């Protein structure tokens, strides 16, 4: 059980904020699980040992929720302690362990106004529940063995998915595909360690550990599986965050106009006045299944304005972290004296804008894409070229199994431990030294799915969730 479940409940009286309150075993929690705002329906969840008892206190219908059959909805009313009607609702109970959290769970579907759903939640709290923290329902599902940690993280990936591929990746992770791969690697480490430790602890039994080439082959096989998962880290970043494409160039070259064209709507004000864009503007588009993060930046020029200089500094910083750069230049103007042709640079595309106007003779033999942000001419070719460059740089996610930053850190440490174990074997050290390194690798791999002491990472994982999830 998570450390917070083991703390004495007296800590609740120490002036902690809602987010700092420890989880107390047996506490019943409640929250609105649908987004804030108006809608047809809002969902209020109650989970914990007294969830059904809380529902009995606030629900008025043909019979009490404690008499309901599990997983069946019933029509009735939510009332406060004074029998004042709050709303007409549909209510269902989900008896443990056959529920999302693994505890007794109550779901109330009320009308979707912010005020009415807030009053329903208040009724739950007055009846004995406490307000849930972000991610606490899913955290309880993890703690109660309903899912491993990779599946819990997949829930938020599912919510945030921007493309079909990202959605499929999150769905497969939620189904346990990544967890299965990690579980297999962990089992192989356990098998290796069990054999080595048995030979160390019970020498009288004559158990001969795998040695030499045989042990090395087994270890290399596990290391290769870890390395293969680590290779999906960039794909995972792209699935979750998108390919970072930075639009830059001189002032009035057409950067904001290009952003508007790629988005398909007027996101940025376009003006003939130089230096109107002072900050970085970011938007996401779905380009044939690939999530693209477009960044419009401040125009590059020498400026006396402190505000514009700060914008230019941010442009330079964005360029350093870009996966792909779109350098847009004015084809109607002379070629800048320090302009460098970068057509062979795989991470940069030069776009000659204003093709609807006469082209300056300086660009006559310059081989690059010619576009018009005013008419849209050449924009399909730009999109095609962006996808081509993304594919060449292996930035296009092809596999739906892709690790996140936390997984990468755990697996990187596991691979380093494998390397140390291999070095110990090469140097002729005894199997005790090898076992120490393999045990560290086992612990690192276990952190991915949460089967070891992971108290330091749980808050980080579940803190990203919204209230009620």
C-alpha positions as CSV (number, residue, x, y, z in Angstrom):
1,X,0.0,0.0,0.0
2,X,1.2,3.5,-0.8
3,X,2.9,5.2,2.2
4,X,0.2,7.8,2.5
5,X,-2.3,5.1,3.4
6,X,-0.3,4.1,6.4
7,X,0.0,7.5,8.1
8,X,-2.0,8.2,11.1
9,X,-5.2,10.1,10.5
10,X,-4.1,12.7,13.1
11,X,-2.0,14.3,10.3
12,X,-5.2,15.7,8.9
13,X,-5.4,18.2,11.7
14,X,-2.0,19.8,11.0
15,X,-3.1,22.5,8.7
16,X,-2.4,20.7,5.5
17,X,-3.9,21.9,2.2
18,X,-6.3,19.7,0.2
19,X,-3.4,18.5,-2.1
20,X,-1.2,17.7,0.9
21,X,-3.7,15.6,2.8
22,X,-2.5,12.0,3.1
23,X,-4.6,9.2,1.7
24,X,-6.2,7.4,4.6
25,X,-7.2,3.7,4.2
26,X,-10.9,3.4,4.2
27,X,-11.7,7.0,3.5
28,X,-14.5,7.7,1.0
29,X,-13.9,10.3,-1.7
30,X,-16.1,12.2,-4.1
31,X,-15.6,14.4,-7.1
32,X,-17.1,15.7,-10.3
33,X,-15.6,13.6,-13.1
34,X,-16.7,15.6,-16.1
35,X,-15.1,18.9,-17.3
36,X,-16.2,22.2,-15.8
37,X,-18.8,24.1,-17.7
38,X,-22.3,23.5,-19.1
39,X,-23.3,20.2,-20.7
40,X,-26.2,17.8,-20.9
41,X,-24.9,15.5,-18.2
42,X,-22.3,15.7,-15.4
43,X,-20.9,12.7,-13.6
44,X,-20.3,12.7,-9.8
45,X,-18.3,9.8,-8.5
46,X,-18.1,8.4,-4.9
47,X,-15.5,5.7,-4.0
48,X,-14.6,4.0,-0.8
49,X,-15.8,1.7,1.9
50,X,-18.8,4.0,2.8
51,X,-19.6,5.1,-0.8
52,X,-22.9,3.2,-0.9
53,X,-23.8,4.5,2.6
54,X,-23.3,8.0,1.4
55,X,-25.5,7.3,-1.6
56,X,-28.3,6.0,0.8
57,X,-28.2,9.3,2.6
58,X,-28.7,11.6,-0.4
59,X,-30.7,9.5,-2.9
60,X,-34.5,9.3,-2.9
61,X,-36.2,6.7,-5.1
62,X,-38.2,3.5,-5.0
63,X,-35.5,1.9,-2.9
64,X,-32.1,2.7,-1.4
65,X,-28.9,2.3,-3.4
66,X,-27.7,-0.3,-0.8
67,X,-30.5,-2.6,-2.3
68,X,-29.5,-2.0,-5.9
69,X,-28.1,-4.6,-8.1
70,X,-24.5,-3.8,-9.1
71,X,-23.9,-2.0,-12.4
72,X,-27.6,-1.1,-13.0
73,X,-28.8,2.5,-13.3
74,X,-31.8,3.7,-11.3
75,X,-33.8,6.9,-11.6
76,X,-34.4,9.1,-8.5
77,X,-33.6,12.4,-6.8
78,X,-30.7,13.8,-4.9
79,X,-31.8,15.6,-1.8
80,X,-29.9,17.5,0.9
81,X,-30.2,16.7,4.6
82,X,-33.4,18.8,4.9
83,X,-35.0,16.8,2.1
84,X,-34.7,19.7,-0.3
85,X,-34.6,18.5,-3.9
86,X,-31.3,19.2,-5.7
87,X,-31.7,17.3,-9.0
88,X,-33.3,14.4,-10.7
89,X,-30.5,11.9,-11.5
90,X,-29.6,8.4,-12.7
91,X,-27.5,6.5,-10.0
92,X,-25.7,3.2,-10.2
93,X,-23.5,1.3,-7.7
94,X,-20.5,-0.7,-8.6
95,X,-19.6,-3.2,-5.8
96,X,-16.0,-4.0,-5.0
97,X,-13.9,-5.4,-6.5
98,X,-15.7,-5.1,-9.9
99,X,-15.3,-1.3,-10.2
100,X,-12.9,1.2,-11.7
101,X,-11.1,1.8,-8.3
102,X,-11.5,-1.7,-7.0
103,X,-13.6,-0.3,-4.1
104,X,-17.4,0.3,-3.7
105,X,-18.1,3.0,-6.3
106,X,-21.2,5.1,-6.9
107,X,-21.8,7.1,-10.1
108,X,-24.4,9.8,-10.2
109,X,-25.4,11.2,-13.6
110,X,-27.0,14.6,-13.0
111,X,-27.8,17.6,-15.2
112,X,-24.7,19.3,-16.5
113,X,-24.8,22.8,-15.1
114,X,-21.9,23.9,-12.9
115,X,-24.2,24.9,-10.1
116,X,-26.4,21.8,-10.0
117,X,-23.4,19.4,-10.2
118,X,-21.6,21.4,-7.5
119,X,-24.7,21.1,-5.2
120,X,-24.7,17.3,-5.8
121,X,-21.1,17.1,-4.9
122,X,-21.7,19.2,-1.7
123,X,-24.4,16.8,-0.7
124,X,-22.0,13.9,-1.0
125,X,-19.4,15.7,1.1
126,X,-22.0,16.6,3.8
127,X,-23.0,12.9,3.9
128,X,-19.5,11.8,4.8
129,X,-17.3,11.8,1.8
130,X,-14.3,14.0,1.3
131,X,-13.2,15.9,-1.8
132,X,-10.9,13.8,-4.0
133,X,-7.5,15.1,-5.1
134,X,-6.4,15.1,-8.8
135,X,-5.9,11.5,-10.0
136,X,-7.0,9.9,-6.8
137,X,-9.6,7.6,-8.3
138,X,-7.0,6.2,-10.8
139,X,-4.4,6.0,-8.0
140,X,-6.7,3.9,-6.0
141,X,-7.3,1.6,-9.0
142,X,-3.5,1.2,-9.1
143,X,-3.1,0.6,-5.4
144,X,-5.9,-1.9,-5.5
145,X,-4.3,-3.9,-8.3
146,X,-6.8,-2.9,-11.0
147,X,-4.0,-1.7,-13.3
148,X,-0.2,-1.3,-13.3
149,X,1.5,2.0,-13.4
150,X,1.9,2.1,-17.2
151,X,-1.9,1.5,-17.6
152,X,-2.6,4.3,-15.1
153,X,-0.4,6.7,-17.1
154,X,-2.2,5.6,-20.3
155,X,-5.5,7.0,-18.9
156,X,-4.1,10.6,-19.1
157,X,-2.5,9.9,-22.5
158,X,-6.0,8.7,-23.7
159,X,-7.6,12.0,-22.5
160,X,-4.9,14.1,-24.1
161,X,-4.5,12.2,-27.4
162,X,-4.5,14.6,-30.4
163,X,-4.3,12.1,-33.3
164,X,-5.6,8.6,-34.1
165,X,-2.2,7.1,-33.7
166,X,-1.7,8.7,-30.2
167,X,-5.2,7.4,-29.3
168,X,-4.4,3.9,-30.4
169,X,-1.1,4.0,-28.5
170,X,-2.8,5.1,-25.3
171,X,-5.5,2.4,-25.8
172,X,-3.0,-0.4,-26.3
173,X,-1.0,0.8,-23.2
174,X,-4.2,0.9,-21.2
175,X,-4.8,-2.7,-22.3
176,X,-1.4,-3.6,-20.9
177,X,0.7,-4.1,-24.0
178,X,3.7,-2.0,-22.6
179,X,3.2,-3.6,-19.1
180,X,3.4,-7.1,-20.7
181,X,6.7,-6.2,-22.3
182,X,8.1,-4.8,-19.1
183,X,6.7,-7.8,-17.2
184,X,8.6,-10.2,-19.5
185,X,11.9,-8.3,-19.0
186,X,11.4,-8.3,-15.3
187,X,10.7,-12.1,-15.3
188,X,13.9,-12.7,-17.2
189,X,15.8,-10.7,-14.6
190,X,14.1,-12.6,-11.8
191,X,15.1,-15.9,-13.5
192,X,18.7,-14.9,-13.8
193,X,18.9,-13.6,-10.2
194,X,17.1,-16.6,-8.8
195,X,19.6,-19.0,-10.3
196,X,22.6,-16.9,-9.3
197,X,21.3,-16.3,-5.7
198,X,20.5,-20.0,-5.2
199,X,24.0,-21.0,-6.1
200,X,25.4,-18.4,-3.7
201,X,23.0,-19.1,-0.8
202,X,22.9,-22.9,-1.0
203,X,26.4,-24.0,-2.2
204,X,25.9,-27.4,-0.6
205,X,23.1,-28.2,-3.1
206,X,25.6,-28.1,-5.9
207,X,23.6,-25.5,-8.0
208,X,25.9,-24.3,-10.8
209,X,24.9,-20.8,-11.9
210,X,24.9,-19.9,-15.6
211,X,28.5,-18.7,-16.2
212,X,30.6,-17.4,-19.0
213,X,29.1,-17.2,-22.4
214,X,25.8,-18.7,-21.4
215,X,25.1,-16.0,-18.8
216,X,26.4,-13.3,-21.1
217,X,24.0,-14.4,-23.9
218,X,21.0,-14.3,-21.6
219,X,22.1,-10.9,-20.3
220,X,22.6,-9.5,-23.7
221,X,19.2,-10.7,-24.8
222,X,17.5,-8.8,-21.9
223,X,19.6,-5.7,-22.6
224,X,18.5,-5.8,-26.3
225,X,14.9,-5.9,-25.3
226,X,15.5,-2.9,-23.0
227,X,17.3,-1.0,-25.7
228,X,14.5,-1.7,-28.2
229,X,12.0,0.0,-25.8
230,X,14.4,2.9,-25.2
231,X,14.5,3.5,-28.9
232,X,10.8,4.3,-28.8
233,X,11.4,7.3,-26.5
234,X,11.3,9.9,-29.3
235,X,8.2,8.3,-30.8
236,X,6.6,8.5,-27.4
237,X,7.5,12.2,-27.1
238,X,6.0,12.9,-30.5
239,X,2.8,10.9,-29.8
240,X,2.3,12.9,-26.6
241,X,3.8,16.3,-27.4
242,X,4.0,16.5,-31.2
243,X,6.8,17.3,-33.6
244,X,8.2,20.7,-32.7
245,X,8.2,22.9,-35.9
246,X,9.5,26.5,-35.5
247,X,8.6,29.1,-38.1
248,X,11.3,31.9,-38.2
249,X,12.7,34.6,-40.4
250,X,13.0,38.3,-40.7
251,X,10.2,40.7,-39.8
252,X,7.4,40.9,-42.4
253,X,8.6,37.8,-44.2
254,X,5.2,36.1,-43.7
255,X,5.7,33.9,-40.6
256,X,2.3,34.7,-39.0
257,X,0.6,34.4,-42.4
258,X,2.1,30.9,-42.8
259,X,0.9,29.9,-39.4
260,X,-2.6,31.0,-40.2
261,X,-2.6,29.1,-43.5
262,X,-1.4,25.9,-42.0
263,X,-4.0,26.2,-39.2
264,X,-6.7,27.0,-41.6
265,X,-8.0,30.0,-39.7
266,X,-6.8,33.5,-38.6
267,X,-5.0,32.7,-35.3
268,X,-2.5,35.6,-35.5
269,X,-3.0,39.3,-36.4
270,X,-1.1,40.0,-39.6
271,X,0.2,43.5,-40.2
272,X,2.6,45.3,-42.5
273,X,4.1,47.0,-39.4
274,X,7.5,45.4,-38.6
275,X,7.9,43.6,-35.3
276,X,4.2,43.0,-34.5
277,X,4.9,39.5,-33.2
278,X,6.7,39.9,-29.9
279,X,6.2,36.5,-28.3
280,X,6.2,32.9,-29.3
281,X,2.8,31.6,-30.4
282,X,2.1,27.9,-30.3
283,X,-0.6,25.8,-31.9
284,X,-1.2,22.1,-32.6
285,X,-2.3,20.6,-36.0
286,X,-2.9,17.1,-37.1
287,X,-0.9,16.6,-40.4
288,X,-2.0,13.3,-41.9
289,X,-1.9,11.6,-38.5
290,X,1.2,13.2,-37.2
291,X,0.8,15.8,-34.4
292,X,2.7,19.0,-35.2
293,X,3.4,21.8,-32.8
294,X,3.7,24.9,-34.8
295,X,5.6,27.8,-33.2
296,X,5.3,31.3,-34.7
297,X,8.2,33.5,-33.5
298,X,9.3,37.1,-33.3
299,X,11.0,38.4,-36.5
300,X,14.8,38.4,-36.4
301,X,16.3,41.9,-36.7
302,X,18.3,44.4,-34.7
303,X,15.8,46.3,-32.5
304,X,16.0,49.1,-29.9
305,X,12.9,47.8,-28.2
306,X,13.5,45.9,-25.0
307,X,10.3,44.0,-25.5
308,X,11.1,43.0,-29.1
309,X,14.6,42.0,-28.1
310,X,13.1,39.6,-25.5
311,X,10.9,38.1,-28.2
312,X,14.0,37.7,-30.5
313,X,15.8,35.9,-27.6
314,X,12.9,33.5,-27.3
315,X,13.0,32.9,-31.0
316,X,16.7,31.9,-30.7
317,X,15.8,29.6,-27.8
318,X,13.0,27.9,-29.8
319,X,15.3,27.3,-32.7
320,X,17.7,25.3,-30.4
321,X,14.9,22.9,-29.4
322,X,13.2,22.6,-32.7
323,X,12.7,19.2,-34.5
324,X,12.2,21.0,-37.7
325,X,12.7,24.7,-38.7
326,X,10.8,26.6,-41.4
327,X,12.9,29.5,-42.5
328,X,10.6,31.9,-44.4
329,X,12.0,34.7,-46.5
330,X,10.6,37.4,-48.7
331,X,11.0,36.5,-52.4
332,X,10.0,40.0,-53.4
333,X,12.9,41.6,-51.5
334,X,16.7,41.4,-52.1
335,X,18.5,38.4,-50.7
336,X,19.8,39.3,-47.2
337,X,23.6,39.8,-47.1
338,X,24.2,37.1,-44.5
339,X,21.6,34.7,-45.7
340,X,22.9,31.1,-45.9
341,X,21.4,28.5,-48.2
342,X,20.5,25.5,-46.1
343,X,18.6,23.4,-48.7
344,X,20.8,20.3,-47.7
345,X,20.0,20.8,-44.0
346,X,17.6,17.9,-43.1
347,X,16.2,19.8,-40.1
348,X,15.4,23.1,-42.0
349,X,13.2,24.0,-44.9
350,X,13.7,27.4,-46.7
351,X,10.4,28.8,-48.0
352,X,10.5,31.7,-50.5
353,X,7.3,33.6,-49.8
354,X,5.3,36.1,-51.9
355,X,5.3,34.1,-55.1
356,X,2.2,36.1,-56.2
357,X,4.5,39.1,-56.5
358,X,7.5,39.6,-58.9
359,X,10.5,37.7,-57.6
360,X,13.7,39.6,-57.0
361,X,16.5,38.7,-59.3
362,X,18.7,37.6,-56.3
363,X,16.5,34.5,-56.0
364,X,16.5,33.6,-59.6
365,X,18.6,30.4,-59.3
366,X,17.8,29.6,-55.7
367,X,16.3,26.1,-55.6
368,X,13.7,25.9,-52.8
369,X,9.9,25.9,-52.3
370,X,8.1,28.9,-53.5
371,X,4.9,29.8,-51.7
372,X,2.3,32.6,-51.3
373,X,0.8,33.0,-47.9
374,X,-1.6,35.5,-49.5
375,X,-3.1,33.0,-52.0
376,X,-2.2,29.6,-50.5
377,X,-0.1,28.7,-53.5
378,X,2.5,26.0,-52.6
379,X,1.1,25.2,-49.2
380,X,0.3,21.5,-50.1
381,X,3.9,21.1,-51.2
382,X,5.0,22.6,-47.9
383,X,3.0,20.0,-45.9
384,X,4.3,17.2,-48.1
385,X,7.9,18.4,-47.5
386,X,7.4,18.6,-43.8
387,X,6.2,15.0,-43.7
388,X,9.1,13.9,-45.9
389,X,11.7,15.6,-43.5
390,X,9.9,14.1,-40.5
391,X,10.1,10.6,-42.0
392,X,13.8,11.1,-42.9
393,X,14.6,12.0,-39.3
394,X,12.6,9.1,-37.9
395,X,10.3,11.6,-36.2
396,X,7.1,10.0,-37.6
397,X,5.8,7.5,-35.0
398,X,5.2,4.1,-36.7
399,X,4.8,1.9,-33.6
400,X,2.0,2.4,-31.0
401,X,4.2,1.1,-28.2
402,X,6.2,4.1,-27.1
403,X,7.6,4.9,-23.7
404,X,7.4,8.3,-21.9
405,X,10.1,10.2,-20.1
406,X,9.7,8.4,-16.7
407,X,9.9,5.0,-18.4
408,X,13.0,6.1,-20.3
409,X,14.8,7.1,-17.1
410,X,13.9,3.8,-15.4
411,X,15.0,1.7,-18.5
412,X,18.2,3.8,-19.0
413,X,19.2,2.9,-15.4
414,X,18.4,-0.7,-16.0
415,X,20.5,-0.8,-19.1
416,X,23.4,0.8,-17.3
417,X,23.1,-1.9,-14.6
418,X,23.2,-4.5,-17.3
419,X,26.4,-2.9,-18.7
420,X,28.0,-3.0,-15.3
421,X,27.1,-6.6,-14.8
422,X,28.6,-7.5,-18.2
423,X,31.8,-5.6,-17.2
424,X,32.0,-7.5,-13.9
425,X,31.7,-10.7,-15.8
426,X,34.4,-9.6,-18.3
427,X,36.7,-8.7,-15.4
428,X,36.3,-12.1,-13.9
429,X,34.5,-10.9,-10.7
430,X,32.4,-13.4,-8.7
431,X,28.7,-13.9,-9.3
432,X,27.9,-11.9,-6.2
433,X,29.0,-8.7,-8.0
434,X,26.9,-9.6,-11.0
435,X,23.9,-10.3,-8.8
436,X,24.2,-6.8,-7.2
437,X,24.0,-5.1,-10.7
438,X,21.2,-7.4,-11.9
439,X,19.2,-6.6,-8.8
440,X,19.6,-2.9,-9.5
441,X,18.4,-3.5,-13.0
442,X,15.4,-5.5,-11.7
443,X,14.4,-2.7,-9.4
444,X,14.7,-0.1,-12.1
445,X,12.5,-2.1,-14.5
446,X,10.0,-2.8,-11.7
447,X,9.6,1.0,-11.2
448,X,8.1,1.2,-14.7
449,X,5.1,-0.8,-13.8
450,X,5.1,0.0,-10.1
451,X,5.8,-3.4,-8.6
452,X,8.6,-2.1,-6.3
453,X,8.7,0.8,-3.8
454,X,7.8,3.7,-6.0
455,X,6.4,6.1,-3.5
456,X,8.5,9.0,-4.9
457,X,7.0,8.7,-8.4
458,X,3.4,8.1,-7.5
459,X,2.6,11.7,-6.7
460,X,4.3,12.8,-9.9
461,X,2.3,10.4,-12.0
462,X,-1.2,11.0,-10.5
463,X,-0.7,14.7,-9.9
464,X,-1.2,15.3,-13.7
465,X,-4.7,14.0,-13.6
466,X,-7.8,16.2,-13.3
467,X,-10.1,16.1,-10.2
468,X,-12.5,13.2,-10.4
469,X,-10.3,10.9,-12.5
